[in-house]
Amino acid sequence: MLINERHLHVEFFGPEDGHPVVLLHHGLGSVRAWRNQIPVLVSAGYRVVAYDRWGYGQSDPRPHLDAPDFKSDLSDLAVLLKTFEVKRPALIGHSDGGTIALYYAAQNAERVTALVTVAAHIYLEPKMEPGIRGIQHNFEHDARFRKGMQLVHGDKYEAVFWNWFNGWHKPAALGWDLRPQLGRISCPALIIQGENDEHATPQHARDIASAIPGAQLWLAPQANHMLPQEMAVSFNERLLEFLG
């Protein structure tokens, strides 16, 4: 599907008359990252929209990642929802996808019925740097890690990694703080983060939840950054309970 003059790989699941749920994958992910959630959401009657963001998976390559403002990704999301007439969806976003969901819900409060973020970021904190460097080490020295990236993203897998790495190492990111915008979010929100997240402290999730009126917070014990994949059963149960 052409969105903003670039091809994005979009998939739909579940009944056409089900309430729409849009899935936004993490910074090195794709639609495949939600493989443990999509069947559960479909079984519960939701209409699931999942897509590879620009530069990822089966979507077109991109020259750079415009983190931390994600303007291109936000424009793609808005056009995609309009093109497919996806009205008042619930947004579920993981990591970078969670940040995009926060931006969109803050800027389009009346168009979102519910918001779930997992390990989203709203500012830079010291813990993020060693976490990012650890992924860089894996990418450069772990053949299995690189093979996995290649399976998901094809020939552009190196560009996917370096776009993400460089996107979070720009000087512009140092003073970034999304908190002032979060008070505009008016839909029910569930903020999730693993207590052992490699890229953020629990305080980060607390700050997100406290900035959104009425938001719920779940700090999952013993959970890491990839909570939807590593603790899929617990995550799915909590997700369905909230959406229901």
C-alpha positions as CSV (number, residue, x, y, z in Angstrom):
1,M,0.0,0.0,0.0
2,L,1.3,3.4,-0.9
3,I,1.3,5.8,2.1
4,N,3.0,9.2,1.7
5,E,4.4,7.9,-1.6
6,R,6.2,5.0,-0.1
7,H,5.2,1.3,0.1
8,L,4.2,0.1,3.6
9,H,3.4,-3.5,4.3
10,V,0.0,-3.6,6.0
11,E,-1.9,-6.6,7.4
12,F,-5.4,-6.9,8.6
13,F,-6.8,-9.6,10.9
14,G,-10.1,-10.5,12.5
15,P,-13.7,-9.5,11.8
16,E,-14.3,-6.3,9.7
17,D,-16.9,-5.1,12.2
18,G,-14.6,-5.7,15.2
19,H,-13.3,-2.7,17.1
20,P,-10.0,-1.6,15.5
21,V,-6.7,-2.1,17.3
22,V,-3.6,-0.8,15.7
23,L,-0.2,-2.4,16.6
24,L,3.0,-0.3,16.5
25,H,6.2,-2.4,16.7
26,H,9.4,-1.7,18.5
27,G,12.6,0.0,17.1
28,L,14.1,-3.1,15.4
29,G,10.8,-4.9,14.9
30,S,8.1,-5.6,12.4
31,V,4.6,-7.1,12.2
32,R,6.1,-10.4,13.2
33,A,6.9,-9.0,16.7
34,W,3.1,-9.2,17.4
35,R,2.7,-12.8,16.5
36,N,1.8,-13.8,20.1
37,Q,-0.8,-11.0,20.4
38,I,-2.6,-11.0,17.0
39,P,-4.4,-14.4,17.4
40,V,-5.5,-13.5,20.9
41,L,-6.9,-10.2,19.9
42,V,-8.7,-11.8,16.9
43,S,-10.2,-14.5,19.1
44,A,-11.5,-11.7,21.4
45,G,-13.3,-10.1,18.4
46,Y,-11.0,-7.2,17.6
47,R,-10.1,-6.0,14.1
48,V,-6.3,-5.9,14.1
49,V,-4.3,-3.6,11.9
50,A,-0.5,-4.2,12.0
51,Y,2.1,-2.8,9.7
52,D,5.8,-2.6,9.1
53,R,6.7,1.0,9.7
54,W,8.7,2.8,7.0
55,G,12.1,1.3,6.7
56,Y,11.2,-2.0,8.4
57,G,10.2,-5.5,7.4
58,Q,8.6,-5.6,4.0
59,S,8.1,-1.8,3.8
60,D,10.3,0.4,1.7
61,P,13.8,1.4,2.9
62,R,14.3,4.8,4.5
63,P,17.4,7.1,4.7
64,H,17.2,7.8,8.4
65,L,15.0,7.4,11.5
66,D,13.6,10.8,12.6
67,A,13.7,9.9,16.3
68,P,12.8,11.2,18.8
69,D,10.0,13.3,17.2
70,F,8.9,10.5,14.7
71,K,7.3,13.0,12.4
72,S,7.4,10.7,9.4
73,D,6.0,7.8,11.3
74,L,3.2,9.9,12.8
75,S,2.3,11.2,9.3
76,D,2.3,7.6,8.0
77,L,0.0,6.5,10.8
78,A,-2.5,9.3,10.2
79,V,-2.6,8.7,6.5
80,L,-2.9,4.9,6.9
81,L,-5.9,5.3,9.3
82,K,-7.6,7.7,6.9
83,T,-6.9,5.6,3.8
84,F,-8.4,2.5,5.4
85,E,-11.1,4.3,7.3
86,V,-9.9,3.0,10.6
87,K,-11.9,5.2,13.0
88,R,-11.3,5.7,16.7
89,P,-8.9,2.7,17.2
90,A,-7.1,1.5,20.3
91,L,-3.4,2.0,19.9
92,I,-0.9,-0.5,21.2
93,G,2.8,0.4,20.9
94,H,6.0,-1.2,22.1
95,S,9.2,0.8,22.7
96,D,9.5,3.3,19.7
97,G,6.0,2.2,18.7
98,G,4.8,3.2,22.2
99,T,6.4,6.6,21.9
100,I,4.6,7.0,18.5
101,A,1.4,6.0,20.1
102,L,1.8,8.6,22.9
103,Y,2.5,11.3,20.4
104,Y,-0.5,10.4,18.3
105,A,-2.9,10.1,21.2
106,A,-1.7,13.5,22.5
107,Q,-2.1,15.2,19.1
108,N,-5.4,13.4,18.2
109,A,-7.2,12.9,21.6
110,E,-10.7,12.6,20.1
111,R,-9.6,9.9,17.6
112,V,-8.2,7.3,20.0
113,T,-10.4,5.1,22.3
114,A,-7.7,3.4,24.3
115,L,-3.9,3.5,24.6
116,V,-1.5,0.8,25.7
117,T,2.3,1.4,25.7
118,V,5.0,-1.1,26.5
119,A,8.5,0.2,27.4
120,A,7.9,3.5,25.7
121,H,10.3,6.4,26.1
122,I,9.5,10.1,26.7
123,Y,13.0,11.4,27.5
124,L,16.6,10.1,27.6
125,E,18.0,8.7,30.8
126,P,21.4,7.4,31.6
127,K,20.3,3.7,31.5
128,M,19.5,4.0,27.9
129,E,23.0,4.4,26.7
130,P,24.5,1.0,27.9
131,G,21.3,-0.7,26.7
132,I,21.8,0.7,23.2
133,R,25.5,-0.1,23.3
134,G,24.7,-3.6,24.3
135,I,22.5,-4.1,21.2
136,Q,25.2,-2.6,19.1
137,H,27.7,-5.1,20.5
138,N,25.2,-7.9,19.6
139,F,24.7,-6.6,16.1
140,E,28.4,-6.3,15.5
141,H,29.6,-9.6,17.1
142,D,26.6,-12.0,17.3
143,A,26.0,-13.9,14.1
144,R,22.7,-15.2,15.3
145,F,21.5,-11.7,16.1
146,R,22.4,-10.4,12.7
147,K,20.8,-13.4,11.0
148,G,17.6,-12.8,12.9
149,M,17.6,-9.1,11.8
150,Q,18.2,-10.3,8.2
151,L,15.3,-12.7,8.3
152,V,12.9,-9.9,9.4
153,H,14.2,-7.0,7.3
154,G,15.9,-8.6,4.3
155,D,18.8,-6.9,2.6
156,K,18.1,-3.6,4.4
157,Y,18.8,-5.1,7.9
158,E,22.0,-3.2,8.4
159,A,20.3,0.1,7.5
160,V,17.5,-0.7,10.0
161,F,20.0,-1.1,12.8
162,W,22.1,1.9,12.0
163,N,19.0,4.1,11.4
164,W,17.8,3.2,14.9
165,F,21.2,3.5,16.6
166,N,22.0,6.9,15.0
167,G,18.4,8.1,15.5
168,W,18.9,7.9,19.3
169,H,22.4,9.4,19.2
170,K,21.6,12.7,17.7
171,P,22.4,15.8,19.7
172,A,18.7,16.9,19.3
173,A,17.6,13.9,21.4
174,L,19.5,15.1,24.5
175,G,17.0,17.7,25.5
176,W,13.9,15.9,24.4
177,D,11.0,15.6,26.8
178,L,7.6,14.4,25.8
179,R,6.0,14.9,29.2
180,P,4.5,18.4,28.5
181,Q,2.3,16.9,25.7
182,L,1.0,13.8,27.7
183,G,-1.6,15.8,29.6
184,R,-3.6,16.1,26.4
185,I,-4.3,12.4,26.3
186,S,-7.9,11.9,27.3
187,C,-8.6,8.2,26.5
188,P,-8.1,5.3,29.0
189,A,-4.4,4.4,29.1
190,L,-2.4,1.5,30.3
191,I,1.4,2.1,30.8
192,I,3.4,-1.1,30.9
193,Q,7.1,-1.7,31.6
194,G,9.2,-4.5,32.9
195,E,10.9,-3.9,36.2
196,N,14.1,-5.2,34.7
197,D,13.9,-3.2,31.5
198,E,17.4,-2.9,30.0
199,H,16.6,0.6,28.5
200,A,14.7,2.4,31.3
201,T,14.2,2.6,35.0
202,P,10.8,1.9,36.6
203,Q,10.6,5.7,37.2
204,H,10.4,6.2,33.5
205,A,7.1,4.3,33.3
206,R,5.9,6.1,36.5
207,D,6.5,9.4,34.9
208,I,4.5,8.5,31.8
209,A,1.6,7.2,33.8
210,S,1.5,10.2,36.2
211,A,1.5,12.6,33.2
212,I,-1.6,11.1,31.6
213,P,-4.9,11.8,33.5
214,G,-6.3,8.6,34.9
215,A,-3.6,6.3,33.4
216,Q,-3.1,2.8,34.8
217,L,0.5,1.5,35.5
218,W,1.7,-2.0,35.4
219,L,5.4,-2.6,36.3
220,A,5.8,-6.3,35.5
221,P,8.0,-8.1,38.0
222,Q,11.1,-9.8,36.6
223,A,10.2,-8.6,33.1
224,N,12.6,-7.1,30.5
225,H,12.3,-4.8,27.6
226,M,10.8,-7.4,25.2
227,L,7.9,-8.2,27.6
228,P,5.2,-8.9,24.9
229,Q,7.4,-11.7,23.4
230,E,9.0,-13.0,26.6
231,M,5.9,-12.9,28.8
232,A,3.2,-13.2,26.2
233,V,0.6,-15.0,28.4
234,S,0.7,-12.5,31.2
235,F,0.9,-9.6,28.8
236,N,-2.0,-10.8,26.8
237,E,-4.2,-11.4,29.8
238,R,-3.5,-7.9,31.1
239,L,-4.1,-6.4,27.6
240,L,-7.5,-8.1,27.1
241,E,-8.6,-7.1,30.6
242,F,-7.8,-3.5,30.0
243,L,-9.3,-3.4,26.5
244,G,-12.4,-5.1,27.7
